Amino acid sequence: MILMKRPIFVLLTLLLFSIACVGISTPATQTVAAIPTGTNDNPLVYGNITLKGDPEFITQTRAALALLEEKDPEAFTKIQTYVGIIEQGQHSGMWAWEIPPRYEVGNATAFYSVTWYASTIAHDATHSELYTRYQNEHPGRACPSRGVQRRGDRALL
């Protein structure tokens, strides 16, 4: 029984690193510092996260971030640290190697529900966190799974 659990653990660990490090070779040299959300009255900025998209997307994103800030302050702090831009796009994915790290969000994700959207922001902030940790622990080394994106396999994003 123990022998069967170990391969599953190894596979899950590899999958986690694969997801966090897809297509990445540039080391992270900067993270976003946390700023309390109440200090910025600009509707295109929430805390220290820049929001890019149409007005409905901005409203939905602000609602999702407010939900996280209220209900899960620990996740919200992680988001403030590892996501610098949330931008409306064609699909959803974390661009952790960019400075600042950017979470691209498709409408299907953003408008499914505020709760769902909030959970995806927290989830993708974890990808950015893992990427940053890997780069800090292995300076100058490419993420182990960089070939996945080059094959066009977006299923792990």
C-alpha positions as CSV (number, residue, x, y, z in Angstrom):
1,M,0.0,0.0,0.0
2,I,2.8,2.4,0.9
3,L,4.6,1.7,-2.4
4,M,1.5,2.6,-4.4
5,K,1.1,5.9,-2.6
6,R,4.7,7.0,-3.2
7,P,4.4,7.1,-7.1
8,I,1.2,9.1,-6.8
9,F,2.9,11.6,-4.5
10,V,5.9,11.9,-6.8
11,L,3.5,12.4,-9.8
12,L,1.5,15.0,-8.0
13,T,4.6,16.8,-6.9
14,L,6.0,16.9,-10.5
15,L,2.6,18.0,-11.8
16,L,2.6,20.9,-9.3
17,F,6.0,22.1,-10.4
18,S,5.1,21.6,-14.0
19,I,2.0,23.8,-13.6
20,A,3.9,26.4,-11.7
21,C,6.8,26.6,-14.2
22,V,5.3,26.2,-17.6
23,G,7.5,27.8,-20.3
24,I,9.7,29.7,-17.9
25,S,13.4,30.5,-18.2
26,T,13.7,34.1,-17.0
27,P,14.5,34.4,-13.2
28,A,12.2,36.4,-11.1
29,T,14.0,39.4,-9.7
30,Q,11.2,41.3,-8.1
31,T,8.0,40.7,-6.2
32,V,5.2,43.2,-5.6
33,A,5.1,44.7,-2.1
34,A,1.8,44.7,-0.3
35,I,-0.1,48.0,0.0
36,P,-3.3,48.2,2.0
37,T,-6.3,48.5,-0.4
38,G,-7.8,51.5,1.3
39,T,-4.8,53.7,0.2
40,N,-5.7,53.9,-3.5
41,D,-8.9,55.4,-4.9
42,N,-8.1,54.6,-8.5
43,P,-10.7,52.1,-9.8
44,L,-8.1,50.5,-12.0
45,V,-5.9,49.6,-9.0
46,Y,-6.9,47.3,-6.1
47,G,-4.4,47.5,-3.4
48,N,-1.2,47.3,-5.5
49,I,-2.7,45.2,-8.3
50,T,-3.3,47.0,-11.6
51,L,-6.6,46.0,-13.3
52,K,-6.9,46.0,-17.1
53,G,-10.1,45.3,-19.0
54,D,-13.6,46.6,-19.8
55,P,-15.7,48.2,-17.0
56,E,-17.7,45.0,-16.3
57,F,-14.4,43.0,-15.9
58,I,-12.9,45.7,-13.6
59,T,-16.1,45.6,-11.4
60,Q,-16.1,41.8,-11.3
61,T,-12.4,41.7,-10.5
62,R,-12.8,44.3,-7.7
63,A,-15.6,42.2,-6.2
64,A,-13.5,39.0,-6.3
65,L,-10.6,40.8,-4.6
66,A,-12.8,42.3,-2.0
67,L,-14.2,38.9,-1.2
68,L,-10.7,37.5,-0.8
69,E,-9.6,40.4,1.3
70,E,-12.6,40.0,3.6
71,K,-12.9,36.2,3.8
72,D,-9.3,34.9,3.3
73,P,-6.7,37.6,4.3
74,E,-3.9,35.1,4.0
75,A,-4.7,34.3,0.3
76,F,-5.2,38.0,-0.3
77,T,-1.8,38.8,1.1
78,K,-0.3,36.1,-1.3
79,I,-2.1,37.7,-4.2
80,Q,-0.8,41.2,-3.3
81,T,2.7,39.7,-3.2
82,Y,2.7,37.5,-6.3
83,V,0.3,39.2,-8.8
84,G,0.9,42.7,-10.1
85,I,-1.6,42.8,-12.9
86,I,-4.9,41.1,-13.5
87,E,-5.9,41.6,-17.2
88,Q,-8.9,40.5,-19.2
89,G,-7.8,38.2,-22.1
90,Q,-8.8,35.4,-24.4
91,H,-8.0,32.6,-21.8
92,S,-6.9,32.3,-18.2
93,G,-3.3,31.8,-17.2
94,M,-0.5,33.1,-15.0
95,W,2.4,34.8,-16.5
96,A,4.6,34.5,-13.4
97,W,7.9,35.3,-15.2
98,E,6.7,38.8,-16.2
99,I,7.6,41.8,-14.0
100,P,5.2,42.4,-12.5
101,P,3.6,38.9,-12.7
102,R,0.4,39.0,-14.7
103,Y,-2.8,36.9,-14.4
104,E,-4.7,36.9,-17.7
105,V,-8.3,36.0,-17.2
106,G,-10.9,34.9,-19.8
107,N,-14.5,36.0,-19.5
108,A,-15.7,32.4,-18.8
109,T,-13.6,32.4,-15.7
110,A,-14.2,36.0,-14.6
111,F,-18.0,35.9,-15.0
112,Y,-18.9,32.4,-13.9
113,S,-19.3,33.7,-10.4
114,V,-17.5,36.0,-8.0
115,T,-16.6,33.1,-5.7
116,W,-15.2,31.0,-8.6
117,Y,-13.3,34.0,-9.9
118,A,-11.8,34.7,-6.5
119,S,-10.7,31.1,-6.1
120,T,-8.9,31.2,-9.5
121,I,-7.0,34.4,-8.5
122,A,-5.8,32.7,-5.3
123,H,-4.9,29.6,-7.2
124,D,-2.9,31.4,-9.9
125,A,-1.1,33.5,-7.3
126,T,0.2,30.2,-5.9
127,H,1.6,29.4,-9.4
128,S,3.4,32.7,-9.3
129,E,4.6,32.0,-5.7
130,L,6.0,28.6,-6.7
131,Y,7.7,30.0,-9.7
132,T,9.3,32.8,-7.7
133,R,10.5,30.3,-5.0
134,Y,12.0,28.0,-7.6
135,Q,13.8,30.9,-9.3
136,N,15.1,32.1,-6.0
137,E,16.4,28.7,-5.0
138,H,17.8,27.9,-8.5
139,P,19.1,31.2,-9.9
140,G,19.7,31.2,-13.6
141,R,18.2,27.7,-14.1
142,A,15.1,27.1,-16.3
143,C,12.0,25.6,-14.8
144,P,12.1,21.8,-15.3
145,S,8.9,21.7,-17.4
146,R,9.5,24.5,-19.9
147,G,8.9,22.1,-22.9
148,V,5.2,21.8,-22.1
149,Q,4.2,25.2,-23.4
150,R,6.5,24.9,-26.4
151,R,4.5,21.8,-27.5
152,G,1.4,23.9,-27.2
153,D,-0.1,21.9,-24.4
154,R,-2.1,24.4,-22.5
155,A,-4.0,21.8,-20.5
156,L,-1.6,22.3,-17.5
157,L,-2.1,26.1,-17.5
